[in-house]
Amino acid sequence: MTPSDTRFLVLVPPEGGPQIVNGTRRHVHGGRRYRNIARAVLSAHGTVEHLAWPPDAPLDDLAASLDERLPRSHAVVMAPWLHAHPIPPFDASRFDRAPDLRVVAGTFDYRLDWIDVEEATRRSVEVVDTSRTMTWTVAEFAVGI
């Protein structure tokens, strides 16, 4: 597969910043800034498609949008902590919709109950949790304050 053939599906909330999600005020990582970062980093390696992932959207709507795009995707990249919002389970039936999928990546903070890791392994799909990349900076910040 050449870089021009690789297709990234980036799931990002349409707006970033403080928002009410399920009745709780949260900082949502998303919006134009995250779309631009994804495009800048990934476009040299293939085609980048963005899927707006509103944190307050019904789960069935999110699942339908995801399922529509999975057949053309080699990698699914999620905005940081997107799993804290409604996300459809990534089980065998969802993997069936994604025959070319090779990677599911994001900052999941070791919370992988929504993805069938054994099924991913069986299908040679790498699950990449980037949580450890921030450990040192979080520790330095904690010591600093």
N, CA, C and O atoms as CSV, one atom per row, in Angstrom:
chain,resi,resn,atom,element,x,y,z
A,1,MET,N,N,0.848,-1.174,0.000
A,1,MET,CA,C,0.000,0.000,0.000
A,1,MET,C,C,0.897,1.241,0.000
A,1,MET,O,O,1.803,1.352,0.826
A,2,THR,N,N,0.653,2.144,-0.898
A,2,THR,CA,C,1.409,3.390,-0.960
A,2,THR,C,C,0.714,4.438,-0.102
A,2,THR,O,O,-0.474,4.307,0.192
A,3,PRO,N,N,1.452,5.491,0.307
A,3,PRO,CA,C,0.819,6.531,1.119
A,3,PRO,C,C,-0.431,7.128,0.477
A,3,PRO,O,O,-1.376,7.495,1.176
A,4,SER,N,N,-0.437,7.224,-0.839
A,4,SER,CA,C,-1.602,7.815,-1.492
A,4,SER,C,C,-2.834,6.919,-1.373
A,4,SER,O,O,-3.960,7.394,-1.516
A,5,ASP,N,N,-2.625,5.617,-1.110
A,5,ASP,CA,C,-3.745,4.682,-0.962
A,5,ASP,C,C,-4.296,4.642,0.466
A,5,ASP,O,O,-5.431,4.213,0.676
A,6,THR,N,N,-3.518,5.080,1.434
A,6,THR,CA,C,-3.911,4.999,2.837
A,6,THR,C,C,-5.010,6.011,3.146
A,6,THR,O,O,-4.932,7.174,2.750
A,7,ARG,N,N,-6.034,5.548,3.861
A,7,ARG,CA,C,-7.162,6.424,4.199
A,7,ARG,C,C,-7.338,6.457,5.717
A,7,ARG,O,O,-7.576,5.431,6.355
A,8,PHE,N,N,-7.216,7.659,6.277
A,8,PHE,CA,C,-7.393,7.894,7.697
A,8,PHE,C,C,-8.784,8.452,7.949
A,8,PHE,O,O,-9.219,9.376,7.262
A,9,LEU,N,N,-9.476,7.901,8.921
A,9,LEU,CA,C,-10.761,8.439,9.360
A,9,LEU,C,C,-10.531,9.037,10.739
A,9,LEU,O,O,-10.226,8.319,11.692
A,10,VAL,N,N,-10.678,10.351,10.841
A,10,VAL,CA,C,-10.413,11.067,12.086
A,10,VAL,C,C,-11.741,11.481,12.704
A,10,VAL,O,O,-12.510,12.232,12.104
A,11,LEU,N,N,-12.006,10.981,13.920
A,11,LEU,CA,C,-13.234,11.293,14.647
A,11,LEU,C,C,-12.946,12.444,15.606
A,11,LEU,O,O,-12.171,12.299,16.551
A,12,VAL,N,N,-13.580,13.587,15.350
A,12,VAL,CA,C,-13.329,14.781,16.147
A,12,VAL,C,C,-14.643,15.502,16.405
A,12,VAL,O,O,-15.421,15.714,15.475
A,13,PRO,N,N,-14.907,15.885,17.659
A,13,PRO,CA,C,-16.085,16.726,17.904
A,13,PRO,C,C,-15.997,18.003,17.070
A,13,PRO,O,O,-14.904,18.537,16.882
A,14,PRO,N,N,-17.133,18.503,16.564
A,14,PRO,CA,C,-17.100,19.674,15.686
A,14,PRO,C,C,-16.601,20.942,16.362
A,14,PRO,O,O,-16.051,21.821,15.699
A,15,GLU,N,N,-16.782,21.044,17.660
A,15,GLU,CA,C,-16.318,22.214,18.414
A,15,GLU,C,C,-15.515,21.750,19.617
A,15,GLU,O,O,-15.823,20.723,20.223
A,16,GLY,N,N,-14.482,22.513,19.959
A,16,GLY,CA,C,-13.698,22.217,21.146
A,16,GLY,C,C,-13.989,23.224,22.234
A,16,GLY,O,O,-14.631,24.247,21.997
A,17,GLY,N,N,-13.511,22.926,23.437
A,17,GLY,CA,C,-13.663,23.848,24.555
A,17,GLY,C,C,-14.717,23.383,25.541
A,17,GLY,O,O,-15.242,22.276,25.422
A,18,PRO,N,N,-15.027,24.231,26.520
A,18,PRO,CA,C,-16.005,23.858,27.551
A,18,PRO,C,C,-17.399,23.655,26.952
A,18,PRO,O,O,-17.902,24.506,26.218
A,19,GLN,N,N,-18.013,22.515,27.277
A,19,GLN,CA,C,-19.349,22.191,26.794
A,19,GLN,C,C,-20.066,21.358,27.842
A,19,GLN,O,O,-19.436,20.737,28.699
A,20,ILE,N,N,-21.370,21.354,27.764
A,20,ILE,CA,C,-22.167,20.476,28.605
A,20,ILE,C,C,-22.345,19.156,27.855
A,20,ILE,O,O,-22.892,19.134,26.752
A,21,VAL,N,N,-21.884,18.059,28.452
A,21,VAL,CA,C,-21.992,16.729,27.866
A,21,VAL,C,C,-22.682,15.844,28.892
A,21,VAL,O,O,-22.177,15.648,29.998
A,22,ASN,N,N,-23.836,15.312,28.520
A,22,ASN,CA,C,-24.608,14.468,29.434
A,22,ASN,C,C,-24.846,15.151,30.780
A,22,ASN,O,O,-24.769,14.518,31.833
A,23,GLY,N,N,-25.135,16.444,30.730
A,23,GLY,CA,C,-25.453,17.195,31.937
A,23,GLY,C,C,-24.257,17.640,32.745
A,23,GLY,O,O,-24.436,18.243,33.803
A,24,THR,N,N,-23.040,17.370,32.293
A,24,THR,CA,C,-21.830,17.729,33.022
A,24,THR,C,C,-20.967,18.642,32.167
A,24,THR,O,O,-20.791,18.402,30.973
A,25,ARG,N,N,-20.432,19.683,32.778
A,25,ARG,CA,C,-19.536,20.589,32.054
A,25,ARG,C,C,-18.176,19.911,31.885
A,25,ARG,O,O,-17.549,19.496,32.860
A,26,ARG,N,N,-17.734,19.806,30.633
A,26,ARG,CA,C,-16.453,19.170,30.322
A,26,ARG,C,C,-15.692,20.009,29.311
A,26,ARG,O,O,-16.270,20.817,28.584
A,27,HIS,N,N,-14.392,19.799,29.282
A,27,HIS,CA,C,-13.587,20.383,28.212
A,27,HIS,C,C,-13.515,19.345,27.103
A,27,HIS,O,O,-12.998,18.246,27.306
A,28,VAL,N,N,-14.027,19.692,25.943
A,28,VAL,CA,C,-14.074,18.777,24.805
A,28,VAL,C,C,-12.888,19.083,23.893
A,28,VAL,O,O,-12.675,20.228,23.497
A,29,HIS,N,N,-12.131,18.055,23.572
A,29,HIS,CA,C,-10.991,18.196,22.669
A,29,HIS,C,C,-11.495,17.968,21.250
A,29,HIS,O,O,-11.853,16.850,20.879
A,30,GLY,N,N,-11.519,19.038,20.463
A,30,GLY,CA,C,-12.018,18.898,19.102
A,30,GLY,C,C,-11.986,20.223,18.377
A,30,GLY,O,O,-11.210,21.116,18.717
A,31,GLY,N,N,-12.826,20.338,17.387
A,31,GLY,CA,C,-12.927,21.570,16.622
A,31,GLY,C,C,-11.878,21.695,15.534
A,31,GLY,O,O,-11.147,20.753,15.229
A,32,ARG,N,N,-11.829,22.875,14.967
A,32,ARG,CA,C,-10.944,23.169,13.840
A,32,ARG,C,C,-9.476,22.897,14.176
A,32,ARG,O,O,-8.734,22.374,13.345
A,33,ARG,N,N,-9.061,23.252,15.391
A,33,ARG,CA,C,-7.661,23.057,15.780
A,33,ARG,C,C,-7.255,21.592,15.642
A,33,ARG,O,O,-6.202,21.294,15.078
A,34,TYR,N,N,-8.071,20.682,16.146
A,34,TYR,CA,C,-7.738,19.262,16.074
A,34,TYR,C,C,-7.826,18.736,14.641
A,34,TYR,O,O,-7.025,17.889,14.244
A,35,ARG,N,N,-8.779,19.224,13.874
A,35,ARG,CA,C,-8.857,18.813,12.465
A,35,ARG,C,C,-7.603,19.261,11.710
A,35,ARG,O,O,-7.053,18.508,10.905
A,36,ASN,N,N,-7.159,20.488,11.975
A,36,ASN,CA,C,-5.959,21.002,11.310
A,36,ASN,C,C,-4.709,20.219,11.702
A,36,ASN,O,O,-3.856,19.936,10.860
A,37,ILE,N,N,-4.605,19.871,12.981
A,37,ILE,CA,C,-3.450,19.086,13.432
A,37,ILE,C,C,-3.455,17.716,12.745
A,37,ILE,O,O,-2.424,17.268,12.242
A,38,ALA,N,N,-4.604,17.062,12.725
A,38,ALA,CA,C,-4.701,15.750,12.081
A,38,ALA,C,C,-4.322,15.840,10.609
A,38,ALA,O,O,-3.581,15.001,10.098
A,39,ARG,N,N,-4.828,16.849,9.941
A,39,ARG,CA,C,-4.517,17.004,8.515
A,39,ARG,C,C,-3.024,17.258,8.321
A,39,ARG,O,O,-2.409,16.665,7.435
A,40,ALA,N,N,-2.434,18.130,9.139
A,40,ALA,CA,C,-1.011,18.453,8.996
A,40,ALA,C,C,-0.129,17.228,9.235
A,40,ALA,O,O,0.859,17.028,8.529
A,41,VAL,N,N,-0.476,16.424,10.210
A,41,VAL,CA,C,0.353,15.262,10.562
A,41,VAL,C,C,0.118,14.086,9.609
A,41,VAL,O,O,1.067,13.407,9.217
A,42,LEU,N,N,-1.127,13.848,9.242
A,42,LEU,CA,C,-1.455,12.622,8.510
A,42,LEU,C,C,-1.485,12.754,6.994
A,42,LEU,O,O,-1.298,11.759,6.294
A,43,SER,N,N,-1.713,13.946,6.471
A,43,SER,CA,C,-1.918,14.080,5.017
A,43,SER,C,C,-0.688,13.674,4.199
A,43,SER,O,O,-0.828,13.295,3.037
A,44,ALA,N,N,0.499,13.746,4.776
A,44,ALA,CA,C,1.693,13.299,4.054
A,44,ALA,C,C,1.705,11.780,3.897
A,44,ALA,O,O,2.465,11.239,3.094
A,45,HIS,N,N,0.857,11.093,4.670
A,45,HIS,CA,C,0.841,9.633,4.663
A,45,HIS,C,C,-0.396,9.039,3.987
A,45,HIS,O,O,-0.516,7.821,3.857
A,46,GLY,N,N,-1.315,9.909,3.559
A,46,GLY,CA,C,-2.507,9.409,2.890
A,46,GLY,C,C,-3.639,10.422,2.932
A,46,GLY,O,O,-3.435,11.594,3.252
A,47,THR,N,N,-4.817,9.956,2.609
A,47,THR,CA,C,-6.007,10.791,2.582
A,47,THR,C,C,-6.619,10.869,3.975
A,47,THR,O,O,-6.753,9.855,4.661
A,48,VAL,N,N,-6.987,12.076,4.388
A,48,VAL,CA,C,-7.580,12.287,5.707
A,48,VAL,C,C,-9.039,12.667,5.528
A,48,VAL,O,O,-9.362,13.638,4.843
A,49,GLU,N,N,-9.910,11.896,6.147
A,49,GLU,CA,C,-11.344,12.206,6.151
A,49,GLU,C,C,-11.757,12.454,7.597
A,49,GLU,O,O,-11.404,11.688,8.494
A,50,HIS,N,N,-12.501,13.521,7.811
A,50,HIS,CA,C,-12.957,13.852,9.161
A,50,HIS,C,C,-14.412,13.451,9.324
A,50,HIS,O,O,-15.230,13.621,8.420
A,51,LEU,N,N,-14.711,12.921,10.490
A,51,LEU,CA,C,-16.076,12.590,10.849
A,51,LEU,C,C,-16.429,13.389,12.093
A,51,LEU,O,O,-15.870,13.162,13.166
A,52,ALA,N,N,-17.356,14.326,11.944
A,52,ALA,CA,C,-17.795,15.126,13.095
A,52,ALA,C,C,-18.439,14.196,14.121
A,52,ALA,O,O,-19.319,13.402,13.788
A,53,TRP,N,N,-17.992,14.304,15.361
A,53,TRP,CA,C,-18.442,13.412,16.425
A,53,TRP,C,C,-18.995,14.246,17.570
A,53,TRP,O,O,-18.337,14.402,18.599
A,54,PRO,N,N,-20.223,14.794,17.398
A,54,PRO,CA,C,-20.795,15.636,18.447
A,54,PRO,C,C,-21.017,14.833,19.727
A,54,PRO,O,O,-21.622,13.763,19.674
A,55,PRO,N,N,-20.544,15.320,20.872
A,55,PRO,CA,C,-20.655,14.556,22.116
A,55,PRO,C,C,-22.090,14.324,22.581
A,55,PRO,O,O,-22.339,13.436,23.397
A,56,ASP,N,N,-23.031,15.111,22.071
A,56,ASP,CA,C,-24.417,14.951,22.512
A,56,ASP,C,C,-25.303,14.272,21.463
A,56,ASP,O,O,-26.524,14.229,21.616
A,57,ALA,N,N,-24.690,13.741,20.394
A,57,ALA,CA,C,-25.463,13.084,19.343
A,57,ALA,C,C,-25.948,11.714,19.823
A,57,ALA,O,O,-25.275,11.066,20.625
A,58,PRO,N,N,-27.107,11.274,19.340
A,58,PRO,CA,C,-27.578,9.930,19.697
A,58,PRO,C,C,-26.598,8.860,19.209
A,58,PRO,O,O,-26.033,8.971,18.121
A,59,LEU,N,N,-26.409,7.838,20.018
A,59,LEU,CA,C,-25.450,6.781,19.706
A,59,LEU,C,C,-25.758,6.111,18.368
A,59,LEU,O,O,-24.835,5.763,17.631
A,60,ASP,N,N,-27.027,5.927,18.044
A,60,ASP,CA,C,-27.388,5.297,16.768
A,60,ASP,C,C,-26.937,6.144,15.576
A,60,ASP,O,O,-26.500,5.602,14.560
A,61,ASP,N,N,-27.040,7.464,15.695
A,61,ASP,CA,C,-26.589,8.353,14.617
A,61,ASP,C,C,-25.079,8.272,14.448
A,61,ASP,O,O,-24.574,8.232,13.325
A,62,LEU,N,N,-24.354,8.246,15.574
A,62,LEU,CA,C,-22.899,8.153,15.512
A,62,LEU,C,C,-22.479,6.817,14.887
A,62,LEU,O,O,-21.577,6.771,14.051
A,63,ALA,N,N,-23.138,5.740,15.298
A,63,ALA,CA,C,-22.820,4.413,14.767
A,63,ALA,C,C,-23.052,4.368,13.256
A,63,ALA,O,O,-22.232,3.824,12.517
A,64,ALA,N,N,-24.161,4.937,12.802
A,64,ALA,CA,C,-24.468,4.933,11.369
A,64,ALA,C,C,-23.420,5.725,10.579
A,64,ALA,O,O,-22.999,5.294,9.506
A,65,SER,N,N,-23.000,6.877,11.103
A,65,SER,CA,C,-21.976,7.683,10.430
A,65,SER,C,C,-20.646,6.947,10.366
A,65,SER,O,O,-19.964,6.963,9.342
A,66,LEU,N,N,-20.285,6.301,11.472
A,66,LEU,CA,C,-19.039,5.547,11.513
A,66,LEU,C,C,-19.095,4.362,10.545
A,66,LEU,O,O,-18.168,4.145,9.765
A,67,ASP,N,N,-20.175,3.610,10.604
A,67,ASP,CA,C,-20.309,2.419,9.762
A,67,ASP,C,C,-20.287,2.749,8.274
A,67,ASP,O,O,-19.811,1.955,7.463
A,68,GLU,N,N,-20.796,3.907,7.927
A,68,GLU,CA,C,-20.809,4.333,6.526
A,68,GLU,C,C,-19.387,4.549,5.997
A,68,GLU,O,O,-19.121,4.327,4.815
A,69,ARG,N,N,-18.485,4.980,6.865
A,69,ARG,CA,C,-17.132,5.319,6.431
A,69,ARG,C,C,-16.098,4.217,6.664
A,69,ARG,O,O,-15.024,4.242,6.064
A,70,LEU,N,N,-16.410,3.261,7.523
A,70,LEU,CA,C,-15.440,2.215,7.848
A,70,LEU,C,C,-14.951,1.399,6.648
A,70,LEU,O,O,-13.766,1.070,6.599
A,71,PRO,N,N,-15.801,1.061,5.685
A,71,PRO,CA,C,-15.318,0.236,4.570
A,71,PRO,C,C,-14.166,0.858,3.782
A,71,PRO,O,O,-13.408,0.132,3.138
A,72,ARG,N,N,-14.015,2.179,3.816
A,72,ARG,CA,C,-12.944,2.835,3.068
A,72,ARG,C,C,-11.769,3.246,3.953
A,72,ARG,O,O,-10.885,3.970,3.494
A,73,SER,N,N,-11.739,2.806,5.198
A,73,SER,CA,C,-10.739,3.298,6.150
A,73,SER,C,C,-9.672,2.262,6.469
A,73,SER,O,O,-9.959,1.079,6.656
A,74,HIS,N,N,-8.427,2.742,6.527
A,74,HIS,CA,C,-7.307,1.907,6.960
A,74,HIS,C,C,-6.959,2.189,8.418
A,74,HIS,O,O,-6.432,1.321,9.115
A,75,ALA,N,N,-7.254,3.403,8.877
A,75,ALA,CA,C,-6.950,3.783,10.258
A,75,ALA,C,C,-8.075,4.670,10.787
A,75,ALA,O,O,-8.575,5.551,10.087
A,76,VAL,N,N,-8.458,4.418,12.031
A,76,VAL,CA,C,-9.409,5.283,12.728
A,76,VAL,C,C,-8.623,5.979,13.823
A,76,VAL,O,O,-8.014,5.328,14.673
A,77,VAL,N,N,-8.639,7.305,13.799
A,77,VAL,CA,C,-7.921,8.109,14.782
A,77,VAL,C,C,-8.954,8.947,15.516
A,77,VAL,O,O,-9.735,9.671,14.898
A,78,MET,N,N,-8.951,8.842,16.847
A,78,MET,CA,C,-9.955,9.542,17.653
A,78,MET,C,C,-9.332,10.719,18.382
A,78,MET,O,O,-8.188,10.652,18.832
A,79,ALA,N,N,-10.097,11.799,18.492
A,79,ALA,CA,C,-9.670,12.939,19.288
A,79,ALA,C,C,-9.425,12.466,20.717
A,79,ALA,O,O,-10.034,11.489,21.152
A,80,PRO,N,N,-8.543,13.142,21.456
A,80,PRO,CA,C,-8.251,12.711,22.824
A,80,PRO,C,C,-9.499,12.548,23.678
A,80,PRO,O,O,-10.392,13.395,23.670
A,81,TRP,N,N,-9.542,11.476,24.392
A,81,TRP,CA,C,-10.594,11.148,25.353
A,81,TRP,C,C,-11.981,11.108,24.736
A,81,TRP,O,O,-12.972,11.334,25.430
A,82,LEU,N,N,-12.066,10.828,23.460
A,82,LEU,CA,C,-13.358,10.740,22.800
A,82,LEU,C,C,-14.203,9.617,23.395
A,82,LEU,O,O,-15.433,9.679,23.373
A,83,HIS,N,N,-13.539,8.593,23.924
A,83,HIS,CA,C,-14.269,7.472,24.515
A,83,HIS,C,C,-15.133,7.905,25.698
A,83,HIS,O,O,-16.034,7.165,26.094
A,84,ALA,N,N,-14.886,9.075,26.270
A,84,ALA,CA,C,-15.693,9.563,27.393
A,84,ALA,C,C,-17.091,9.973,26.927
A,84,ALA,O,O,-18.001,10.123,27.742
A,85,HIS,N,N,-17.257,10.152,25.626
A,85,HIS,CA,C,-18.544,10.482,25.034
A,85,HIS,C,C,-19.159,9.191,24.505
A,85,HIS,O,O,-18.479,8.167,24.447
A,86,PRO,N,N,-20.409,9.221,24.125
A,86,PRO,CA,C,-21.002,7.987,23.587
A,86,PRO,C,C,-20.211,7.479,22.382
A,86,PRO,O,O,-19.888,8.240,21.469
A,87,ILE,N,N,-19.907,6.190,22.395
A,87,ILE,CA,C,-19.205,5.585,21.275
A,87,ILE,C,C,-19.765,4.179,21.075
A,87,ILE,O,O,-19.903,3.423,22.037
A,88,PRO,N,N,-20.086,3.829,19.839
A,88,PRO,CA,C,-20.623,2.487,19.602
A,88,PRO,C,C,-19.538,1.445,19.843
A,88,PRO,O,O,-18.360,1.719,19.615
A,89,PRO,N,N,-19.914,0.273,20.293
A,89,PRO,CA,C,-18.904,-0.758,20.540
A,89,PRO,C,C,-18.215,-1.182,19.244
A,89,PRO,O,O,-18.847,-1.328,18.198
A,90,PHE,N,N,-16.923,-1.372,19.344
A,90,PHE,CA,C,-16.148,-1.855,18.207
A,90,PHE,C,C,-15.995,-3.348,18.411
A,90,PHE,O,O,-15.014,-3.816,18.989
A,91,ASP,N,N,-16.985,-4.090,17.925
A,91,ASP,CA,C,-17.038,-5.535,18.107
A,91,ASP,C,C,-16.845,-6.226,16.755
A,91,ASP,O,O,-16.518,-5.573,15.764
A,92,ALA,N,N,-17.045,-7.532,16.718
A,92,ALA,CA,C,-16.818,-8.291,15.486
A,92,ALA,C,C,-17.644,-7.753,14.318
A,92,ALA,O,O,-17.147,-7.674,13.195
A,93,SER,N,N,-18.895,-7.383,14.573
A,93,SER,CA,C,-19.730,-6.884,13.470
A,93,SER,C,C,-19.211,-5.550,12.928
A,93,SER,O,O,-19.312,-5.293,11.728
A,94,ARG,N,N,-18.667,-4.714,13.780
A,94,ARG,CA,C,-18.103,-3.451,13.306
A,94,ARG,C,C,-16.799,-3.723,12.546
A,94,ARG,O,O,-16.546,-3.098,11.516
A,95,PHE,N,N,-15.988,-4.631,13.034
A,95,PHE,CA,C,-14.769,-4.994,12.299
A,95,PHE,C,C,-15.113,-5.582,10.934
A,95,PHE,O,O,-14.370,-5.382,9.974
A,96,ASP,N,N,-16.233,-6.308,10.833
A,96,ASP,CA,C,-16.665,-6.847,9.543
A,96,ASP,C,C,-16.893,-5.737,8.525
A,96,ASP,O,O,-16.695,-5.947,7.328
A,97,ARG,N,N,-17.303,-4.574,8.979
A,97,ARG,CA,C,-17.564,-3.441,8.083
A,97,ARG,C,C,-16.271,-2.761,7.618
A,97,ARG,O,O,-16.287,-1.920,6.719
A,98,ALA,N,N,-15.155,-3.141,8.246
A,98,ALA,CA,C,-13.884,-2.460,7.982
A,98,ALA,C,C,-12.821,-3.468,7.541
A,98,ALA,O,O,-11.870,-3.724,8.281
A,99,PRO,N,N,-12.971,-4.037,6.355
A,99,PRO,CA,C,-12.038,-5.097,5.946
A,99,PRO,C,C,-10.592,-4.634,5.781
A,99,PRO,O,O,-9.675,-5.450,5.882
A,100,ASP,N,N,-10.369,-3.349,5.530
A,100,ASP,CA,C,-9.009,-2.838,5.320
A,100,ASP,C,C,-8.423,-2.165,6.555
A,100,ASP,O,O,-7.303,-1.656,6.505
A,101,LEU,N,N,-9.158,-2.154,7.655
A,101,LEU,CA,C,-8.709,-1.456,8.858
A,101,LEU,C,C,-7.454,-2.105,9.425
A,101,LEU,O,O,-7.377,-3.327,9.549
A,102,ARG,N,N,-6.470,-1.277,9.768
A,102,ARG,CA,C,-5.218,-1.767,10.341
A,102,ARG,C,C,-4.897,-1.138,11.695
A,102,ARG,O,O,-4.114,-1.698,12.463
A,103,VAL,N,N,-5.500,0.035,12.004
A,103,VAL,CA,C,-5.162,0.741,13.242
A,103,VAL,C,C,-6.389,1.463,13.788
A,103,VAL,O,O,-7.165,2.056,13.038
A,104,VAL,N,N,-6.549,1.400,15.118
A,104,VAL,CA,C,-7.480,2.250,15.844
A,104,VAL,C,C,-6.633,2.949,16.900
A,104,VAL,O,O,-6.041,2.287,17.754
A,105,ALA,N,N,-6.566,4.281,16.854
A,105,ALA,CA,C,-5.654,5.010,17.735
A,105,ALA,C,C,-6.355,6.179,18.413
A,105,ALA,O,O,-7.271,6.786,17.858
A,106,GLY,N,N,-5.901,6.477,19.625
A,106,GLY,CA,C,-6.411,7.621,20.370
A,106,GLY,C,C,-5.901,7.589,21.796
A,106,GLY,O,O,-5.195,6.661,22.192
A,107,THR,N,N,-6.257,8.604,22.567
A,107,THR,CA,C,-5.910,8.652,23.981
A,107,THR,C,C,-7.096,8.089,24.744
A,107,THR,O,O,-8.083,8.784,24.983
A,108,PHE,N,N,-6.991,6.837,25.119
A,108,PHE,CA,C,-8.099,6.133,25.756
A,108,PHE,C,C,-7.933,6.028,27.267
A,108,PHE,O,O,-8.848,5.595,27.967
A,109,ASP,N,N,-6.766,6.425,27.768
A,109,ASP,CA,C,-6.498,6.390,29.203
A,109,ASP,C,C,-6.740,4.992,29.757
A,109,ASP,O,O,-7.272,4.825,30.855
A,110,TYR,N,N,-6.340,3.994,28.977
A,110,TYR,CA,C,-6.435,2.576,29.345
A,110,TYR,C,C,-7.875,2.102,29.522
A,110,TYR,O,O,-8.109,1.064,30.141
A,111,ARG,N,N,-8.823,2.833,28.999
A,111,ARG,CA,C,-10.230,2.419,29.057
A,111,ARG,C,C,-10.609,1.874,27.692
A,111,ARG,O,O,-10.967,2.628,26.786
A,112,LEU,N,N,-10.529,0.563,27.553
A,112,LEU,CA,C,-10.751,-0.074,26.257
A,112,LEU,C,C,-11.951,-1.001,26.278
A,112,LEU,O,O,-12.010,-1.955,25.504
A,113,ASP,N,N,-12.912,-0.733,27.158
A,113,ASP,CA,C,-14.076,-1.607,27.261
A,113,ASP,C,C,-15.008,-1.506,26.052
A,113,ASP,O,O,-15.892,-2.351,25.905
A,114,TRP,N,N,-14.849,-0.527,25.203
A,114,TRP,CA,C,-15.706,-0.323,24.041
A,114,TRP,C,C,-15.175,-1.041,22.799
A,114,TRP,O,O,-15.870,-1.131,21.787
A,115,ILE,N,N,-13.937,-1.553,22.877
A,115,ILE,CA,C,-13.354,-2.224,21.716
A,115,ILE,C,C,-12.975,-3.655,22.099
A,115,ILE,O,O,-12.407,-3.897,23.163
A,116,ASP,N,N,-13.297,-4.585,21.219
A,116,ASP,CA,C,-12.952,-5.985,21.429
A,116,ASP,C,C,-11.495,-6.163,20.997
A,116,ASP,O,O,-11.207,-6.387,19.821
A,117,VAL,N,N,-10.590,-6.060,21.958
A,117,VAL,CA,C,-9.160,-6.109,21.668
A,117,VAL,C,C,-8.758,-7.480,21.117
A,117,VAL,O,O,-7.898,-7.564,20.240
A,118,GLU,N,N,-9.361,-8.532,21.613
A,118,GLU,CA,C,-9.045,-9.868,21.087
A,118,GLU,C,C,-9.442,-9.989,19.615
A,118,GLU,O,O,-8.720,-10.585,18.815
A,119,GLU,N,N,-10.597,-9.418,19.267
A,119,GLU,CA,C,-11.031,-9.438,17.859
A,119,GLU,C,C,-10.094,-8.591,17.002
A,119,GLU,O,O,-9.762,-8.971,15.879
A,120,ALA,N,N,-9.668,-7.447,17.530
A,120,ALA,CA,C,-8.715,-6.610,16.804
A,120,ALA,C,C,-7.419,-7.381,16.551
A,120,ALA,O,O,-6.875,-7.346,15.447
A,121,THR,N,N,-6.938,-8.063,17.563
A,121,THR,CA,C,-5.705,-8.856,17.428
A,121,THR,C,C,-5.888,-9.951,16.387
A,121,THR,O,O,-5.018,-10.166,15.543
A,122,ARG,N,N,-7.013,-10.635,16.449
A,122,ARG,CA,C,-7.293,-11.714,15.486
A,122,ARG,C,C,-7.271,-11.199,14.051
A,122,ARG,O,O,-6.882,-11.922,13.133
A,123,ARG,N,N,-7.687,-9.958,13.859
A,123,ARG,CA,C,-7.755,-9.368,12.515
A,123,ARG,C,C,-6.519,-8.535,12.168
A,123,ARG,O,O,-6.489,-7.858,11.141
A,124,SER,N,N,-5.520,-8.588,13.015
A,124,SER,CA,C,-4.267,-7.828,12.818
A,124,SER,C,C,-4.497,-6.323,12.806
A,124,SER,O,O,-3.833,-5.595,12.069
A,125,VAL,N,N,-5.434,-5.858,13.621
A,125,VAL,CA,C,-5.682,-4.426,13.778
A,125,VAL,C,C,-4.982,-3.973,15.054
A,125,VAL,O,O,-5.273,-4.474,16.141
A,126,GLU,N,N,-4.066,-3.031,14.921
A,126,GLU,CA,C,-3.349,-2.496,16.076
A,126,GLU,C,C,-4.253,-1.519,16.821
A,126,GLU,O,O,-4.896,-0.667,16.209
A,127,VAL,N,N,-4.296,-1.647,18.129
A,127,VAL,CA,C,-5.002,-0.684,18.973
A,127,VAL,C,C,-3.922,0.116,19.692
A,127,VAL,O,O,-3.154,-0.432,20.482
A,128,VAL,N,N,-3.871,1.419,19.412
A,128,VAL,CA,C,-2.821,2.275,19.948
A,128,VAL,C,C,-3.440,3.254,20.941
A,128,VAL,O,O,-4.257,4.097,20.572
A,129,ASP,N,N,-3.040,3.129,22.204
A,129,ASP,CA,C,-3.485,4.043,23.254
A,129,ASP,C,C,-2.326,4.994,23.541
A,129,ASP,O,O,-1.287,4.574,24.049
A,130,THR,N,N,-2.500,6.254,23.222
A,130,THR,CA,C,-1.427,7.232,23.369
A,130,THR,C,C,-1.354,7.842,24.763
A,130,THR,O,O,-0.658,8.839,24.956
A,131,SER,N,N,-2.051,7.274,25.733
A,131,SER,CA,C,-2.078,7.833,27.089
A,131,SER,C,C,-0.684,8.036,27.671
A,131,SER,O,O,-0.430,9.042,28.334
A,132,ARG,N,N,0.209,7.101,27.432
A,132,ARG,CA,C,1.543,7.204,28.035
A,132,ARG,C,C,2.351,8.374,27.490
A,132,ARG,O,O,3.318,8.794,28.126
A,133,THR,N,N,1.989,8.900,26.351
A,133,THR,CA,C,2.766,10.010,25.789
A,133,THR,C,C,2.644,11.267,26.623
A,133,THR,O,O,3.480,12.165,26.515
A,134,MET,N,N,1.612,11.348,27.458
A,134,MET,CA,C,1.427,12.566,28.247
A,134,MET,C,C,1.821,12.393,29.707
A,134,MET,O,O,1.762,13.356,30.472
A,135,THR,N,N,2.215,11.209,30.107
A,135,THR,CA,C,2.484,10.926,31.514
A,135,THR,C,C,3.514,11.881,32.110
A,135,THR,O,O,3.288,12.442,33.182
A,136,TRP,N,N,4.643,12.070,31.425
A,136,TRP,CA,C,5.697,12.923,31.970
A,136,TRP,C,C,5.250,14.367,32.096
A,136,TRP,O,O,5.535,15.010,33.106
A,137,THR,N,N,4.563,14.885,31.106
A,137,THR,CA,C,4.153,16.292,31.194
A,137,THR,C,C,3.106,16.499,32.278
A,137,THR,O,O,3.107,17.535,32.943
A,138,VAL,N,N,2.221,15.540,32.466
A,138,VAL,CA,C,1.230,15.648,33.538
A,138,VAL,C,C,1.933,15.612,34.885
A,138,VAL,O,O,1.597,16.387,35.780
A,139,ALA,N,N,2.900,14.726,35.037
A,139,ALA,CA,C,3.659,14.638,36.294
A,139,ALA,C,C,4.433,15.932,36.554
A,139,ALA,O,O,4.448,16.427,37.681
A,140,GLU,N,N,5.069,16.477,35.528
A,140,GLU,CA,C,5.809,17.729,35.700
A,140,GLU,C,C,4.871,18.861,36.096
A,140,GLU,O,O,5.210,19.680,36.950
A,141,PHE,N,N,3.700,18.911,35.484
A,141,PHE,CA,C,2.733,19.947,35.824
A,141,PHE,C,C,2.279,19.808,37.273
A,141,PHE,O,O,2.168,20.804,37.988
A,142,ALA,N,N,2.015,18.567,37.710
A,142,ALA,CA,C,1.574,18.327,39.080
A,142,ALA,C,C,2.642,18.777,40.074
A,142,ALA,O,O,2.326,19.403,41.086
A,143,VAL,N,N,3.885,18.465,39.792
A,143,VAL,CA,C,4.977,18.889,40.682
A,143,VAL,C,C,5.089,20.407,40.661
A,143,VAL,O,O,5.330,21.037,41.691
A,144,GLY,N,N,4.912,20.986,39.479
A,144,GLY,CA,C,5.032,22.436,39.338
A,144,GLY,C,C,3.972,23.219,40.129
A,144,GLY,O,O,4.254,24.282,40.682
A,145,ILE,N,N,2.764,22.680,40.171
A,145,ILE,CA,C,1.736,23.432,40.909
A,145,ILE,C,C,1.783,23.112,42.385
A,145,ILE,O,O,0.992,23.652,43.159
